[in-house]
Amino acid sequence: MAKPTTVKIRLNSTGDTGFFYVAKKNSRTMTEKFKLKKYDPKLRKHVEFTEGKIK
C-alpha cells in the first residue's frame, strides 16, 4: 500500500491552556512545521497554534 498524502496533526495552543485542534496536512507539499493563528476559547482570544503529534 502507498503512504497516504494527508496526515492528521494536532494543533497545540501556545497559551498553555491544553486546548488543541485536529487538522489534516499534506505531508508532501508542506514539509515544515505548521503554525496557525486560531481562537482559543479558554483564553477567549486568538493565539498561535503549533503542530504536534497525535498520540
N, C-alpha and C positions, 0 to 999 in steps of 0.2 A: 504494500500500500504506500501511496505517496504521502508525504508530510503535508498537513493542511496549511494553507496560506495564512489564514487568520487564527489568532490565538486569543484566549481570554486573558485579560490583565486586570489587576486590582489597582485602582487609583486611590492612594492613601492621602489623607489630608495632612498638610504641613502645619496645621493649627494644633496638633497634638490632642485631638478630641477622640480619635479612634474611628471616626466616620470614614467610609470609603464608598466608592462607586465601582461597578464592574463594567468593563468596556471591552470591545474587540479591537485588535490591532493587526494590520497586515505586516507580518514579520519580515517579508521580503523587501518591501519598499521603505519601511520605517525601521531602521536598524538601531537607532539611538533611543535613549530613554524618553518616554512620553511624559510631557508636562502640560497641564491644562489649568486654567483658572475656572473654578466652578463654585457653586454655592454650598456652604457648609451650614446645615440647619442648626447644629449645636452652637456654633458661634454667631449665627444669624448674619453672616456676611460672606463675600466671595474671598476665597483663599486659593493658593496654588496647590494642585494635587499632583503627586509624582507616581510613577509606575512602580508597582511591586508585584511579587509573585502571588498567585492564588495557591493556598496550601491545601 
